[in-house]
Amino acid sequence: MIPLLPLDGGHVIGALYDGIKRMFARIFKLKKVKPVDTVKLLPLTYVVVVAMLVMGGLLIYADIFKPIQLF
């Protein structure tokens, strides 16, 4: 899984970060730990989605107009 938010890996990374943060809070006896807000990562999500769409479009264009010749 790729750790980017539009893909499942981004949610896994957010959950792992939250778990590690809570573990350190328990070890050092900190009182309140706020949960991780993955909504703050939405601008990064938009950039990743646009990059994936552009890359997909470019690869489709290259495949149609300049296909790879193996032989």
CHARMM-style PDB file with segment names, atoms N, HN, CA, C and O in Angstrom:
ATOM      1  N   MET     1       0.841  -1.180   0.000  1.00  0.00      PROA
ATOM      2  CA  MET     1       0.000   0.000   0.000  1.00  0.00      PROA
ATOM      3  C   MET     1       0.887   1.243   0.000  1.00  0.00      PROA
ATOM      4  O   MET     1       1.914   1.309   0.675  1.00  0.00      PROA
ATOM      5  N   ILE     2       0.456   2.200  -0.765  1.00  0.00      PROA
ATOM      6  HN  ILE     2      -0.379   2.147  -1.313  1.00  0.00      PROA
ATOM      7  CA  ILE     2       1.178   3.470  -0.825  1.00  0.00      PROA
ATOM      8  C   ILE     2       0.595   4.375   0.259  1.00  0.00      PROA
ATOM      9  O   ILE     2      -0.624   4.536   0.334  1.00  0.00      PROA
ATOM     10  N   PRO     3       1.441   4.967   1.096  1.00  0.00      PROA
ATOM     11  CA  PRO     3       0.912   5.768   2.212  1.00  0.00      PROA
ATOM     12  C   PRO     3       0.445   7.154   1.793  1.00  0.00      PROA
ATOM     13  O   PRO     3       0.939   8.159   2.305  1.00  0.00      PROA
ATOM     14  N   LEU     4      -0.491   7.211   0.880  1.00  0.00      PROA
ATOM     15  HN  LEU     4      -0.892   6.395   0.464  1.00  0.00      PROA
ATOM     16  CA  LEU     4      -1.096   8.468   0.464  1.00  0.00      PROA
ATOM     17  C   LEU     4      -2.568   8.433   0.817  1.00  0.00      PROA
ATOM     18  O   LEU     4      -3.207   7.384   0.736  1.00  0.00      PROA
ATOM     19  N   LEU     5      -3.104   9.565   1.204  1.00  0.00      PROA
ATOM     20  HN  LEU     5      -2.586  10.417   1.270  1.00  0.00      PROA
ATOM     21  CA  LEU     5      -4.459   9.602   1.733  1.00  0.00      PROA
ATOM     22  C   LEU     5      -5.543   9.129   0.778  1.00  0.00      PROA
ATOM     23  O   LEU     5      -6.472   8.461   1.232  1.00  0.00      PROA
ATOM     24  N   PRO     6      -5.486   9.432  -0.520  1.00  0.00      PROA
ATOM     25  CA  PRO     6      -6.579   8.932  -1.354  1.00  0.00      PROA
ATOM     26  C   PRO     6      -6.571   7.415  -1.466  1.00  0.00      PROA
ATOM     27  O   PRO     6      -7.586   6.813  -1.817  1.00  0.00      PROA
ATOM     28  N   LEU     7      -5.461   6.805  -1.177  1.00  0.00      PROA
ATOM     29  HN  LEU     7      -4.636   7.294  -0.892  1.00  0.00      PROA
ATOM     30  CA  LEU     7      -5.377   5.357  -1.194  1.00  0.00      PROA
ATOM     31  C   LEU     7      -5.531   4.851   0.245  1.00  0.00      PROA
ATOM     32  O   LEU     7      -5.493   5.649   1.182  1.00  0.00      PROA
ATOM     33  N   ASP     8      -5.698   3.566   0.430  1.00  0.00      PROA
ATOM     34  HN  ASP     8      -5.729   2.918  -0.330  1.00  0.00      PROA
ATOM     35  CA  ASP     8      -5.913   3.030   1.769  1.00  0.00      PROA
ATOM     36  C   ASP     8      -4.714   3.224   2.680  1.00  0.00      PROA
ATOM     37  O   ASP     8      -4.873   3.305   3.898  1.00  0.00      PROA
ATOM     38  N   GLY     9      -3.546   3.297   2.127  1.00  0.00      PROA
ATOM     39  HN  GLY     9      -3.417   3.231   1.138  1.00  0.00      PROA
ATOM     40  CA  GLY     9      -2.344   3.450   2.937  1.00  0.00      PROA
ATOM     41  C   GLY     9      -2.322   4.732   3.746  1.00  0.00      PROA
ATOM     42  O   GLY     9      -1.746   4.758   4.833  1.00  0.00      PROA
ATOM     43  N   GLY    10      -2.926   5.782   3.251  1.00  0.00      PROA
ATOM     44  HN  GLY    10      -3.394   5.760   2.368  1.00  0.00      PROA
ATOM     45  CA  GLY    10      -2.962   7.044   3.990  1.00  0.00      PROA
ATOM     46  C   GLY    10      -3.752   6.931   5.268  1.00  0.00      PROA
ATOM     47  O   GLY    10      -3.377   7.532   6.274  1.00  0.00      PROA
ATOM     48  N   HSD    11      -4.823   6.189   5.261  1.00  0.00      PROA
ATOM     49  HN  HSD    11      -5.128   5.701   4.444  1.00  0.00      PROA
ATOM     50  CA  HSD    11      -5.614   5.992   6.471  1.00  0.00      PROA
ATOM     51  C   HSD    11      -4.872   5.094   7.446  1.00  0.00      PROA
ATOM     52  O   HSD    11      -4.979   5.272   8.659  1.00  0.00      PROA
ATOM     53  N   VAL    12      -4.126   4.136   6.928  1.00  0.00      PROA
ATOM     54  HN  VAL    12      -4.039   3.991   5.943  1.00  0.00      PROA
ATOM     55  CA  VAL    12      -3.330   3.259   7.792  1.00  0.00      PROA
ATOM     56  C   VAL    12      -2.237   4.069   8.480  1.00  0.00      PROA
ATOM     57  O   VAL    12      -2.004   3.902   9.677  1.00  0.00      PROA
ATOM     58  N   ILE    13      -1.564   4.947   7.733  1.00  0.00      PROA
ATOM     59  HN  ILE    13      -1.753   5.082   6.760  1.00  0.00      PROA
ATOM     60  CA  ILE    13      -0.512   5.780   8.320  1.00  0.00      PROA
ATOM     61  C   ILE    13      -1.094   6.687   9.405  1.00  0.00      PROA
ATOM     62  O   ILE    13      -0.485   6.849  10.463  1.00  0.00      PROA
ATOM     63  N   GLY    14      -2.262   7.278   9.157  1.00  0.00      PROA
ATOM     64  HN  GLY    14      -2.757   7.147   8.298  1.00  0.00      PROA
ATOM     65  CA  GLY    14      -2.908   8.124  10.170  1.00  0.00      PROA
ATOM     66  C   GLY    14      -3.237   7.336  11.431  1.00  0.00      PROA
ATOM     67  O   GLY    14      -3.037   7.831  12.540  1.00  0.00      PROA
ATOM     68  N   ALA    15      -3.734   6.125  11.272  1.00  0.00      PROA
ATOM     69  HN  ALA    15      -3.896   5.723  10.371  1.00  0.00      PROA
ATOM     70  CA  ALA    15      -4.071   5.290  12.432  1.00  0.00      PROA
ATOM     71  C   ALA    15      -2.816   4.859  13.187  1.00  0.00      PROA
ATOM     72  O   ALA    15      -2.806   4.847  14.418  1.00  0.00      PROA
ATOM     73  N   LEU    16      -1.764   4.507  12.461  1.00  0.00      PROA
ATOM     74  HN  LEU    16      -1.772   4.517  11.461  1.00  0.00      PROA
ATOM     75  CA  LEU    16      -0.508   4.125  13.119  1.00  0.00      PROA
ATOM     76  C   LEU    16       0.085   5.301  13.893  1.00  0.00      PROA
ATOM     77  O   LEU    16       0.553   5.134  15.019  1.00  0.00      PROA
ATOM     78  N   TYR    17       0.064   6.486  13.289  1.00  0.00      PROA
ATOM     79  HN  TYR    17      -0.317   6.622  12.374  1.00  0.00      PROA
ATOM     80  CA  TYR    17       0.583   7.673  13.971  1.00  0.00      PROA
ATOM     81  C   TYR    17      -0.216   7.957  15.243  1.00  0.00      PROA
ATOM     82  O   TYR    17       0.354   8.297  16.279  1.00  0.00      PROA
ATOM     83  N   ASP    18      -1.529   7.815  15.158  1.00  0.00      PROA
ATOM     84  HN  ASP    18      -1.993   7.538  14.316  1.00  0.00      PROA
ATOM     85  CA  ASP    18      -2.384   8.029  16.323  1.00  0.00      PROA
ATOM     86  C   ASP    18      -2.066   7.008  17.413  1.00  0.00      PROA
ATOM     87  O   ASP    18      -2.001   7.361  18.591  1.00  0.00      PROA
ATOM     88  N   GLY    19      -1.869   5.761  17.037  1.00  0.00      PROA
ATOM     89  HN  GLY    19      -1.921   5.474  16.081  1.00  0.00      PROA
ATOM     90  CA  GLY    19      -1.539   4.723  18.015  1.00  0.00      PROA
ATOM     91  C   GLY    19      -0.199   4.970  18.690  1.00  0.00      PROA
ATOM     92  O   GLY    19      -0.066   4.789  19.900  1.00  0.00      PROA
ATOM     93  N   ILE    20       0.789   5.380  17.915  1.00  0.00      PROA
ATOM     94  HN  ILE    20       0.681   5.526  16.931  1.00  0.00      PROA
ATOM     95  CA  ILE    20       2.111   5.665  18.487  1.00  0.00      PROA
ATOM     96  C   ILE    20       2.037   6.853  19.430  1.00  0.00      PROA
ATOM     97  O   ILE    20       2.665   6.855  20.489  1.00  0.00      PROA
ATOM     98  N   LYS    21       1.269   7.865  19.044  1.00  0.00      PROA
ATOM     99  HN  LYS    21       0.759   7.864  18.184  1.00  0.00      PROA
ATOM    100  CA  LYS    21       1.106   9.045  19.896  1.00  0.00      PROA
ATOM    101  C   LYS    21       0.446   8.679  21.224  1.00  0.00      PROA
ATOM    102  O   LYS    21       0.857   9.163  22.278  1.00  0.00      PROA
ATOM    103  N   ARG    22      -0.570   7.832  21.173  1.00  0.00      PROA
ATOM    104  HN  ARG    22      -0.904   7.438  20.317  1.00  0.00      PROA
ATOM    105  CA  ARG    22      -1.246   7.403  22.408  1.00  0.00      PROA
ATOM    106  C   ARG    22      -0.339   6.522  23.267  1.00  0.00      PROA
ATOM    107  O   ARG    22      -0.396   6.586  24.495  1.00  0.00      PROA
ATOM    108  N   MET    23       0.493   5.702  22.629  1.00  0.00      PROA
ATOM    109  HN  MET    23       0.539   5.650  21.631  1.00  0.00      PROA
ATOM    110  CA  MET    23       1.411   4.850  23.371  1.00  0.00      PROA
ATOM    111  C   MET    23       2.409   5.704  24.163  1.00  0.00      PROA
ATOM    112  O   MET    23       2.657   5.441  25.340  1.00  0.00      PROA
ATOM    113  N   PHE    24       2.983   6.730  23.511  1.00  0.00      PROA
ATOM    114  HN  PHE    24       2.782   6.943  22.555  1.00  0.00      PROA
ATOM    115  CA  PHE    24       3.909   7.607  24.211  1.00  0.00      PROA
ATOM    116  C   PHE    24       3.200   8.392  25.315  1.00  0.00      PROA
ATOM    117  O   PHE    24       3.800   8.672  26.353  1.00  0.00      PROA
ATOM    118  N   ALA    25       1.944   8.747  25.106  1.00  0.00      PROA
ATOM    119  HN  ALA    25       1.456   8.519  24.263  1.00  0.00      PROA
ATOM    120  CA  ALA    25       1.189   9.453  26.144  1.00  0.00      PROA
ATOM    121  C   ALA    25       0.990   8.556  27.363  1.00  0.00      PROA
ATOM    122  O   ALA    25       1.057   9.023  28.499  1.00  0.00      PROA
ATOM    123  N   ARG    26       0.743   7.253  27.121  1.00  0.00      PROA
ATOM    124  HN  ARG    26       0.689   6.873  26.198  1.00  0.00      PROA
ATOM    125  CA  ARG    26       0.605   6.326  28.249  1.00  0.00      PROA
ATOM    126  C   ARG    26       1.928   6.127  28.980  1.00  0.00      PROA
ATOM    127  O   ARG    26       1.962   6.066  30.209  1.00  0.00      PROA
ATOM    128  N   ILE    27       3.014   6.025  28.223  1.00  0.00      PROA
ATOM    129  HN  ILE    27       2.986   6.074  27.225  1.00  0.00      PROA
ATOM    130  CA  ILE    27       4.326   5.792  28.837  1.00  0.00      PROA
ATOM    131  C   ILE    27       4.735   6.989  29.688  1.00  0.00      PROA
ATOM    132  O   ILE    27       5.200   6.817  30.814  1.00  0.00      PROA
ATOM    133  N   PHE    28       4.565   8.203  29.159  1.00  0.00      PROA
ATOM    134  HN  PHE    28       4.187   8.343  28.244  1.00  0.00      PROA
ATOM    135  CA  PHE    28       4.983   9.406  29.877  1.00  0.00      PROA
ATOM    136  C   PHE    28       3.861  10.020  30.704  1.00  0.00      PROA
ATOM    137  O   PHE    28       4.012  11.118  31.238  1.00  0.00      PROA
ATOM    138  N   LYS    29       2.734   9.316  30.811  1.00  0.00      PROA
ATOM    139  HN  LYS    29       2.611   8.424  30.377  1.00  0.00      PROA
ATOM    140  CA  LYS    29       1.591   9.714  31.647  1.00  0.00      PROA
ATOM    141  C   LYS    29       1.090  11.130  31.326  1.00  0.00      PROA
ATOM    142  O   LYS    29       0.866  11.943  32.223  1.00  0.00      PROA
ATOM    143  N   LEU    30       0.924  11.400  30.048  1.00  0.00      PROA
ATOM    144  HN  LEU    30       1.106  10.740  29.320  1.00  0.00      PROA
ATOM    145  CA  LEU    30       0.329  12.662  29.626  1.00  0.00      PROA
ATOM    146  C   LEU    30      -1.181  12.546  29.748  1.00  0.00      PROA
ATOM    147  O   LEU    30      -1.736  11.454  29.629  1.00  0.00      PROA
ATOM    148  N   LYS    31      -1.841  13.661  29.982  1.00  0.00      PROA
ATOM    149  HN  LYS    31      -1.390  14.549  30.079  1.00  0.00      PROA
ATOM    150  CA  LYS    31      -3.271  13.599  30.263  1.00  0.00      PROA
ATOM    151  C   LYS    31      -4.114  13.376  29.020  1.00  0.00      PROA
ATOM    152  O   LYS    31      -4.602  12.266  28.807  1.00  0.00      PROA
ATOM    153  N   LYS    32      -4.298  14.391  28.200  1.00  0.00      PROA
ATOM    154  HN  LYS    32      -3.901  15.292  28.373  1.00  0.00      PROA
ATOM    155  CA  LYS    32      -5.181  14.266  27.041  1.00  0.00      PROA
ATOM    156  C   LYS    32      -4.372  14.327  25.754  1.00  0.00      PROA
ATOM    157  O   LYS    32      -3.509  15.184  25.569  1.00  0.00      PROA
ATOM    158  N   VAL    33      -4.678  13.405  24.895  1.00  0.00      PROA
ATOM    159  HN  VAL    33      -5.380  12.708  25.045  1.00  0.00      PROA
ATOM    160  CA  VAL    33      -4.046  13.378  23.578  1.00  0.00      PROA
ATOM    161  C   VAL    33      -5.151  13.513  22.544  1.00  0.00      PROA
ATOM    162  O   VAL    33      -6.088  12.715  22.510  1.00  0.00      PROA
ATOM    163  N   LYS    34      -5.029  14.531  21.703  1.00  0.00      PROA
ATOM    164  HN  LYS    34      -4.267  15.178  21.731  1.00  0.00      PROA
ATOM    165  CA  LYS    34      -6.035  14.729  20.665  1.00  0.00      PROA
ATOM    166  C   LYS    34      -5.864  13.686  19.566  1.00  0.00      PROA
ATOM    167  O   LYS    34      -4.738  13.317  19.235  1.00  0.00      PROA
ATOM    168  N   PRO    35      -6.956  13.215  19.006  1.00  0.00      PROA
ATOM    169  CA  PRO    35      -6.822  12.275  17.885  1.00  0.00      PROA
ATOM    170  C   PRO    35      -6.277  12.983  16.646  1.00  0.00      PROA
ATOM    171  O   PRO    35      -6.393  14.200  16.503  1.00  0.00      PROA
ATOM    172  N   VAL    36      -5.693  12.206  15.774  1.00  0.00      PROA
ATOM    173  HN  VAL    36      -5.599  11.218  15.890  1.00  0.00      PROA
ATOM    174  CA  VAL    36      -5.130  12.754  14.540  1.00  0.00      PROA
ATOM    175  C   VAL    36      -6.266  13.191  13.624  1.00  0.00      PROA
ATOM    176  O   VAL    36      -7.226  12.449  13.413  1.00  0.00      PROA
ATOM    177  N   ASP    37      -6.149  14.402  13.082  1.00  0.00      PROA
ATOM    178  HN  ASP    37      -5.370  15.004  13.253  1.00  0.00      PROA
ATOM    179  CA  ASP    37      -7.166  14.934  12.186  1.00  0.00      PROA
ATOM    180  C   ASP    37      -6.701  14.749  10.747  1.00  0.00      PROA
ATOM    181  O   ASP    37      -5.887  15.525  10.246  1.00  0.00      PROA
ATOM    182  N   THR    38      -7.217  13.729  10.091  1.00  0.00      PROA
ATOM    183  HN  THR    38      -7.878  13.099  10.498  1.00  0.00      PROA
ATOM    184  CA  THR    38      -6.795  13.455   8.716  1.00  0.00      PROA
ATOM    185  C   THR    38      -7.402  14.441   7.723  1.00  0.00      PROA
ATOM    186  O   THR    38      -6.997  14.463   6.561  1.00  0.00      PROA
ATOM    187  N   VAL    39      -8.353  15.248   8.149  1.00  0.00      PROA
ATOM    188  HN  VAL    39      -8.682  15.230   9.093  1.00  0.00      PROA
ATOM    189  CA  VAL    39      -8.951  16.253   7.256  1.00  0.00      PROA
ATOM    190  C   VAL    39      -7.911  17.308   6.876  1.00  0.00      PROA
ATOM    191  O   VAL    39      -8.015  17.923   5.815  1.00  0.00      PROA
ATOM    192  N   LYS    40      -6.921  17.520   7.724  1.00  0.00      PROA
ATOM    193  HN  LYS    40      -6.837  17.020   8.586  1.00  0.00      PROA
ATOM    194  CA  LYS    40      -5.872  18.492   7.417  1.00  0.00      PROA
ATOM    195  C   LYS    40      -5.006  18.044   6.249  1.00  0.00      PROA
ATOM    196  O   LYS    40      -4.266  18.846   5.679  1.00  0.00      PROA
ATOM    197  N   LEU    41      -5.093  16.777   5.892  1.00  0.00      PROA
ATOM    198  HN  LEU    41      -5.694  16.126   6.355  1.00  0.00      PROA
ATOM    199  CA  LEU    41      -4.307  16.257   4.777  1.00  0.00      PROA
ATOM    200  C   LEU    41      -5.045  16.341   3.441  1.00  0.00      PROA
ATOM    201  O   LEU    41      -4.538  15.844   2.435  1.00  0.00      PROA
ATOM    202  N   LEU    42      -6.224  16.953   3.406  1.00  0.00      PROA
ATOM    203  HN  LEU    42      -6.636  17.357   4.223  1.00  0.00      PROA
ATOM    204  CA  LEU    42      -6.987  17.031   2.167  1.00  0.00      PROA
ATOM    205  C   LEU    42      -6.279  17.802   1.045  1.00  0.00      PROA
ATOM    206  O   LEU    42      -6.384  17.385  -0.108  1.00  0.00      PROA
ATOM    207  N   PRO    43      -5.567  18.900   1.315  1.00  0.00      PROA
ATOM    208  CA  PRO    43      -4.837  19.537   0.209  1.00  0.00      PROA
ATOM    209  C   PRO    43      -3.814  18.593  -0.430  1.00  0.00      PROA
ATOM    210  O   PRO    43      -3.650  18.588  -1.650  1.00  0.00      PROA
ATOM    211  N   LEU    44      -3.137  17.806   0.383  1.00  0.00      PROA
ATOM    212  HN  LEU    44      -3.270  17.811   1.374  1.00  0.00      PROA
ATOM    213  CA  LEU    44      -2.208  16.817  -0.155  1.00  0.00      PROA
ATOM    214  C   LEU    44      -2.962  15.770  -0.970  1.00  0.00      PROA
ATOM    215  O   LEU    44      -2.465  15.302  -1.994  1.00  0.00      PROA
ATOM    216  N   THR    45      -4.144  15.407  -0.524  1.00  0.00      PROA
ATOM    217  HN  THR    45      -4.548  15.787   0.309  1.00  0.00      PROA
ATOM    218  CA  THR    45      -4.972  14.452  -1.252  1.00  0.00      PROA
ATOM    219  C   THR    45      -5.317  14.988  -2.640  1.00  0.00      PROA
ATOM    220  O   THR    45      -5.246  14.256  -3.627  1.00  0.00      PROA
ATOM    221  N   TYR    46      -5.686  16.255  -2.712  1.00  0.00      PROA
ATOM    222  HN  TYR    46      -5.743  16.850  -1.910  1.00  0.00      PROA
ATOM    223  CA  TYR    46      -6.033  16.855  -4.003  1.00  0.00      PROA
ATOM    224  C   TYR    46      -4.832  16.857  -4.948  1.00  0.00      PROA
ATOM    225  O   TYR    46      -4.977  16.569  -6.136  1.00  0.00      PROA
ATOM    226  N   VAL    47      -3.657  17.177  -4.427  1.00  0.00      PROA
ATOM    227  HN  VAL    47      -3.540  17.411  -3.461  1.00  0.00      PROA
ATOM    228  CA  VAL    47      -2.448  17.186  -5.254  1.00  0.00      PROA
ATOM    229  C   VAL    47      -2.161  15.784  -5.780  1.00  0.00      PROA
ATOM    230  O   VAL    47      -1.825  15.617  -6.953  1.00  0.00      PROA
ATOM    231  N   VAL    48      -2.290  14.784  -4.926  1.00  0.00      PROA
ATOM    232  HN  VAL    48      -2.562  14.920  -3.974  1.00  0.00      PROA
ATOM    233  CA  VAL    48      -2.012  13.401  -5.335  1.00  0.00      PROA
ATOM    234  C   VAL    48      -3.014  12.936  -6.387  1.00  0.00      PROA
ATOM    235  O   VAL    48      -2.628  12.281  -7.356  1.00  0.00      PROA
ATOM    236  N   VAL    49      -4.287  13.262  -6.213  1.00  0.00      PROA
ATOM    237  HN  VAL    49      -4.601  13.793  -5.426  1.00  0.00      PROA
ATOM    238  CA  VAL    49      -5.308  12.851  -7.178  1.00  0.00      PROA
ATOM    239  C   VAL    49      -5.057  13.510  -8.533  1.00  0.00      PROA
ATOM    240  O   VAL    49      -5.149  12.852  -9.569  1.00  0.00      PROA
ATOM    241  N   VAL    50      -4.745  14.788  -8.529  1.00  0.00      PROA
ATOM    242  HN  VAL    50      -4.671  15.323  -7.687  1.00  0.00      PROA
ATOM    243  CA  VAL    50      -4.466  15.484  -9.788  1.00  0.00      PROA
ATOM    244  C   VAL    50      -3.222  14.889 -10.452  1.00  0.00      PROA
ATOM    245  O   VAL    50      -3.213  14.678 -11.665  1.00  0.00      PROA
ATOM    246  N   ALA    51      -2.179  14.619  -9.673  1.00  0.00      PROA
ATOM    247  HN  ALA    51      -2.186  14.790  -8.688  1.00  0.00      PROA
ATOM    248  CA  ALA    51      -0.960  14.029 -10.237  1.00  0.00      PROA
ATOM    249  C   ALA    51      -1.246  12.656 -10.833  1.00  0.00      PROA
ATOM    250  O   ALA    51      -0.719  12.329 -11.897  1.00  0.00      PROA
ATOM    251  N   MET    52      -2.060  11.855 -10.177  1.00  0.00      PROA
ATOM    252  HN  MET    52      -2.488  12.121  -9.313  1.00  0.00      PROA
ATOM    253  CA  MET    52      -2.394  10.529 -10.702  1.00  0.00      PROA
ATOM    254  C   MET    52      -3.229  10.635 -11.979  1.00  0.00      PROA
ATOM    255  O   MET    52      -3.035   9.848 -12.906  1.00  0.00      PROA
ATOM    256  N   LEU    53      -4.151  11.592 -12.039  1.00  0.00      PROA
ATOM    257  HN  LEU    53      -4.308  12.231 -11.286  1.00  0.00      PROA
ATOM    258  CA  LEU    53      -4.949  11.776 -13.244  1.00  0.00      PROA
ATOM    259  C   LEU    53      -4.088  12.251 -14.416  1.00  0.00      PROA
ATOM    260  O   LEU    53      -4.233  11.758 -15.535  1.00  0.00      PROA
ATOM    261  N   VAL    54      -3.197  13.203 -14.161  1.00  0.00      PROA
ATOM    262  HN  VAL    54      -3.079  13.603 -13.252  1.00  0.00      PROA
ATOM    263  CA  VAL    54      -2.311  13.698 -15.214  1.00  0.00      PROA
ATOM    264  C   VAL    54      -1.396  12.583 -15.701  1.00  0.00      PROA
ATOM    265  O   VAL    54      -1.219  12.407 -16.906  1.00  0.00      PROA
ATOM    266  N   MET    55      -0.818  11.836 -14.781  1.00  0.00      PROA
ATOM    267  HN  MET    55      -0.962  11.979 -13.801  1.00  0.00      PROA
ATOM    268  CA  MET    55       0.068  10.747 -15.164  1.00  0.00      PROA
ATOM    269  C   MET    55      -0.688   9.674 -15.946  1.00  0.00      PROA
ATOM    270  O   MET    55      -0.170   9.148 -16.930  1.00  0.00      PROA
ATOM    271  N   GLY    56      -1.901   9.346 -15.520  1.00  0.00      PROA
ATOM    272  HN  GLY    56      -2.322   9.773 -14.720  1.00  0.00      PROA
ATOM    273  CA  GLY    56      -2.707   8.369 -16.244  1.00  0.00      PROA
ATOM    274  C   GLY    56      -3.046   8.844 -17.638  1.00  0.00      PROA
ATOM    275  O   GLY    56      -2.950   8.077 -18.596  1.00  0.00      PROA
ATOM    276  N   GLY    57      -3.444  10.107 -17.766  1.00  0.00      PROA
ATOM    277  HN  GLY    57      -3.522  10.730 -16.988  1.00  0.00      PROA
ATOM    278  CA  GLY    57      -3.754  10.665 -19.086  1.00  0.00      PROA
ATOM    279  C   GLY    57      -2.548  10.689 -19.994  1.00  0.00      PROA
ATOM    280  O   GLY    57      -2.658  10.381 -21.181  1.00  0.00      PROA
ATOM    281  N   LEU    58      -1.391  11.053 -19.452  1.00  0.00      PROA
ATOM    282  HN  LEU    58      -1.302  11.304 -18.488  1.00  0.00      PROA
ATOM    283  CA  LEU    58      -0.168  11.080 -20.244  1.00  0.00      PROA
ATOM    284  C   LEU    58       0.221   9.675 -20.706  1.00  0.00      PROA
ATOM    285  O   LEU    58       0.651   9.495 -21.845  1.00  0.00      PROA
ATOM    286  N   LEU    59       0.073   8.693 -19.839  1.00  0.00      PROA
ATOM    287  HN  LEU    59      -0.277   8.839 -18.914  1.00  0.00      PROA
ATOM    288  CA  LEU    59       0.415   7.326 -20.220  1.00  0.00      PROA
ATOM    289  C   LEU    59      -0.559   6.764 -21.254  1.00  0.00      PROA
ATOM    290  O   LEU    59      -0.147   6.027 -22.150  1.00  0.00      PROA
ATOM    291  N   ILE    60      -1.839   7.100 -21.141  1.00  0.00      PROA
ATOM    292  HN  ILE    60      -2.174   7.698 -20.413  1.00  0.00      PROA
ATOM    293  CA  ILE    60      -2.811   6.658 -22.141  1.00  0.00      PROA
ATOM    294  C   ILE    60      -2.497   7.304 -23.486  1.00  0.00      PROA
ATOM    295  O   ILE    60      -2.533   6.635 -24.519  1.00  0.00      PROA
ATOM    296  N   TYR    61      -2.189   8.594 -23.481  1.00  0.00      PROA
ATOM    297  HN  TYR    61      -2.159   9.138 -22.642  1.00  0.00      PROA
ATOM    298  CA  TYR    61      -1.814   9.296 -24.713  1.00  0.00      PROA
ATOM    299  C   TYR    61      -0.580   8.653 -25.351  1.00  0.00      PROA
ATOM    300  O   TYR    61      -0.555   8.399 -26.555  1.00  0.00      PROA
ATOM    301  N   ALA    62       0.431   8.397 -24.537  1.00  0.00      PROA
ATOM    302  HN  ALA    62       0.410   8.604 -23.559  1.00  0.00      PROA
ATOM    303  CA  ALA    62       1.661   7.798 -25.062  1.00  0.00      PROA
ATOM    304  C   ALA    62       1.410   6.394 -25.594  1.00  0.00      PROA
ATOM    305  O   ALA    62       2.016   5.990 -26.587  1.00  0.00      PROA
ATOM    306  N   ASP    63       0.534   5.658 -24.951  1.00  0.00      PROA
ATOM    307  HN  ASP    63       0.042   5.986 -24.145  1.00  0.00      PROA
ATOM    308  CA  ASP    63       0.238   4.298 -25.390  1.00  0.00      PROA
ATOM    309  C   ASP    63      -0.514   4.288 -26.721  1.00  0.00      PROA
ATOM    310  O   ASP    63      -0.305   3.392 -27.538  1.00  0.00      PROA
ATOM    311  N   ILE    64      -1.376   5.261 -26.947  1.00  0.00      PROA
ATOM    312  HN  ILE    64      -1.546   5.989 -26.283  1.00  0.00      PROA
ATOM    313  CA  ILE    64      -2.168   5.308 -28.181  1.00  0.00      PROA
ATOM    314  C   ILE    64      -1.343   5.862 -29.341  1.00  0.00      PROA
ATOM    315  O   ILE    64      -1.346   5.278 -30.424  1.00  0.00      PROA
ATOM    316  N   PHE    65      -0.641   6.971 -29.139  1.00  0.00      PROA
ATOM    317  HN  PHE    65      -0.638   7.445 -28.259  1.00  0.00      PROA
ATOM    318  CA  PHE    65       0.025   7.651 -30.245  1.00  0.00      PROA
ATOM    319  C   PHE    65       1.488   7.233 -30.461  1.00  0.00      PROA
ATOM    320  O   PHE    65       2.004   7.365 -31.571  1.00  0.00      PROA
ATOM    321  N   LYS    66       2.144   6.743 -29.442  1.00  0.00      PROA
ATOM    322  HN  LYS    66       1.725   6.635 -28.541  1.00  0.00      PROA
ATOM    323  CA  LYS    66       3.531   6.294 -29.572  1.00  0.00      PROA
ATOM    324  C   LYS    66       3.710   5.005 -28.788  1.00  0.00      PROA
ATOM    325  O   LYS    66       4.368   5.000 -27.747  1.00  0.00      PROA
ATOM    326  N   PRO    67       3.134   3.914 -29.274  1.00  0.00      PROA
ATOM    327  CA  PRO    67       3.267   2.666 -28.527  1.00  0.00      PROA
ATOM    328  C   PRO    67       4.691   2.133 -28.550  1.00  0.00      PROA
ATOM    329  O   PRO    67       5.467   2.443 -29.454  1.00  0.00      PROA
ATOM    330  N   ILE    68       5.018   1.343 -27.566  1.00  0.00      PROA
ATOM    331  HN  ILE    68       4.387   1.092 -26.832  1.00  0.00      PROA
ATOM    332  CA  ILE    68       6.351   0.746 -27.481  1.00  0.00      PROA
ATOM    333  C   ILE    68       6.457  -0.382 -28.509  1.00  0.00      PROA
ATOM    334  O   ILE    68       5.586  -1.249 -28.583  1.00  0.00      PROA
ATOM    335  N   GLN    69       7.506  -0.363 -29.281  1.00  0.00      PROA
ATOM    336  HN  GLN    69       8.214   0.341 -29.221  1.00  0.00      PROA
ATOM    337  CA  GLN    69       7.764  -1.412 -30.268  1.00  0.00      PROA
ATOM    338  C   GLN    69       8.766  -2.385 -29.682  1.00  0.00      PROA
ATOM    339  O   GLN    69       9.917  -2.019 -29.447  1.00  0.00      PROA
ATOM    340  N   LEU    70       8.347  -3.626 -29.440  1.00  0.00      PROA
ATOM    341  HN  LEU    70       7.411  -3.924 -29.631  1.00  0.00      PROA
ATOM    342  CA  LEU    70       9.256  -4.621 -28.894  1.00  0.00      PROA
ATOM    343  C   LEU    70      10.105  -5.284 -29.972  1.00  0.00      PROA
ATOM    344  O   LEU    70      11.269  -5.601 -29.729  1.00  0.00      PROA
ATOM    345  N   PHE    71       9.549  -5.496 -31.141  1.00  0.00      PROA
ATOM    346  HN  PHE    71       8.603  -5.238 -31.338  1.00  0.00      PROA
ATOM    347  CA  PHE    71      10.297  -6.160 -32.221  1.00  0.00      PROA
ATOM    348  C   PHE    71      10.232  -5.357 -33.491  1.00  0.00      PROA
ATOM    349  OT1 PHE    71      10.803  -5.758 -34.506  1.00  0.00      PROA
TER     350      PHE     71
END
